[in-house]
Amino acid sequence: MAQMGKTKNIVLGLAALMIAGSLTACDDGRSGAEGAAKQLASSLAALDVGSLAVDGKDAAAANEQLKAVFAALDPAKPSVESGAVKLDGDKASVPLNFTWKIGTAEWKYTSQAALKKSGDKWAVQWTTTLLEPDLKDGEVLDKTVTAPTRAEILGAGDSKLVSYRPVVYVGIDKTTIGAADPAASAAKLAQLVGVDEAAYVKQVQASGPQAFVSAITLRQDGRTITDQQIAAIPGARGIPDSLPLAPTRTFARAVLGTVAEASAEQIQKAGGAFKAGDVVGTGGLEEQYDAQLRGQDGVSIKARPQGMTDDQIKAAKPDPRRVLFAVDAKPGDPLKTTLDPRLQQLAEDTLAGVGPASAIVALRPSTGAVLAAASGPGSNGYNTAMLGQYAPGSTFKIVDSLALIRNGMTPDSKVECTPTITVDGRTFKNAEGYPESSLGSVALRDAFAHSCNTAFISSRDKVSQAQLESAATSLGVAVQAPKLGAEAFLGSVPGNADGTEHAASMIGQGKVLLSPLAAAIMAASVAHGAPVSPQLVLNPASVSAGATTTASGPPSSSALPSAPASDKPVTPAEAAALGDMMRAVVTSGHAGFLASVPGAPVGAKTGTAEFGNENPPKTHAWIVAVHGDLAVAVFVEDGGLGATTSGPLLKSFLTAAG
């Protein structure tokens, strides 16, 4: 048995040797050639062939040529794939499929590589056409990028909100400074234009002898720094140009955003889509719709003689360069919005003297069009109008009243307005100066008109917190805004709250939050007789067009119900009752000063919302109003009483709005 096993092993061993021999005999070298082709493609994609076996040129020299040819395309690198290998004895050929992504353009071409076997290795036959089929010896690539015209942002009636307007780049031109001290000139210019002197001097000193170092960009219209003042400083000059700008530096800035050269952070974040010198949007609609507004760069890739300078090429006749690839620039598409430039400017002018953060939002109830969304100077560039998150105070009694009406009450139903009311040990009271003559058993309409906190809190058992939430969504708040086209906070109303928190909700405090935009939507829904879904952008080309925010998070598509979102939208009859109560605020309540506003009768609701831990507490000032086909919300952070602070601002706006 042992002998038989030994014989069997010998036979198997011989069979294995015979099989191995036959495989070696049948191997025509294809696998080696294919491996070499893949390695070549991988090395070209990495723009590094220093480790390759190269025939016809030193590997280091081939690597230097590779980098020189493609230097103008840096930092882009190609995708390179090897095709089917054609074998001819110790020689092989293989197509190499190149794909370059240059900005938004894609350049594709196929070159041919020749391989030669030496011993057991395959080496690439180095030629210039390996890198690009039309490239000649002694040529490198040249890239020219042509930026398209950035599109405008338009307002109501296609008015130009952001368009190209003349500017002047003011800076030090080191080619004209002569024998003057660059640091001294930089210091004088910084003082003249009001920029950081030390930082600008350092920037000028660090720049090269041919540099123009910009200190500031001034609007041509209305600039107070003259050409003569600039020219009086050695090396200083102004270069005329144009930039996409709003009518004024502050006009709707928080909503529209700005346009400027891409920062290093933006360039890095864009992953090659931006380069130094590109003009891009920052903040607001300019950033959200940057791709739509910016358009697509034009790209031209040319072959040029290596070593020839730009000046020599410009002087040469004819142009020695040859076009290998070109894509025309594609202008951006204008972004159309509903903003009314007159009302937006009026809102900003109305808030010009307000110190704290503030906002005025105006809507068209019939369409939901956002006509103005102004944030005052105290907002320091923040979009308080659309993103602010504040307790709405007594303006939320519009929601309370709808919930009470749905549970059987009418504007004439009686409620108890007492000086104070205590819930679970916490005492609530009316606003300072509440008239004693309005205390007692009063109609819901009167409690609303005079904003009796205790009357609404005493009615808390008649409506659940869930019913308050439902009433809010019925009026278009705390829901999504699929037509808005911009980031916004549309409110947060908790569906569950007990005890003092539910009581606080009845006067628009606790965890109830609205933005000025949401408050205007609430009033607009009363005027419209149905939930209003706001619209700002008319032609969005972005998937983020319907973005809204939750009370505490980023834009979300699922955290809020869909607009109009309520399974029980406000009805015309309910809205009429609410409108009757809002009118009473003007005819017999806190907002009598609005009775003199010309035109359609004004309905309103004031609001004073406590915040912080001080005693007495600080308060935000609110007022919302409807005036014909116009709904407006006015908000002043830490502004005291709504009637005395926000009220006069609203009256001024409505009177001038006409």
Protein Blocks (a to p, Z undefined) as FASTA:
>chain_A
ZZmmmmmmmmmmmmmmmmmmmmmmmmgolmmmmmmmmmmmmmmmnopaklpccehiafkl
mmmmmmmmmmmmpcbdcdddddddddehjaccddddddddehjbccddddddddddehja
ccddddfklmomkbcehiacddddddddddddddehhiafbdcdddddddddfklnmmac
fklmmmmmmmmnopafklmmmmmmmpcfkbccdfbdcdfehpabdfklmmmpghiacddd
dddddfblkloklmnopaddddfklmmmnnopacehiacdeehjllmmmmmmnopadddd
ddddehiafklmmmpccdfbdcfbdcddddddddddfbdfklmmmmmmmmmmpmbacddd
dddfknopafbdcddfklnopafklmgccdekjmlmmmmmmmmmmnopafkbccdddfbd
ceehiacdddehiafklgcjddfklmmmnopaklmmmmmmmpcfklmmmmmmmnopaiac
fknopacdebjadfbdehjlmmmmmnopajbccdfklmmmmmmmmmnopacdddfblbbc
bfklmgccdfkbccdfklpccdehiabdcdfklmmmmmmmmmmmmmmmmmlmmmmpgcjd
dddddddddedjbdcddddddddddehjadcddddehkbpfklmmmmmmmmmmmmnZZ
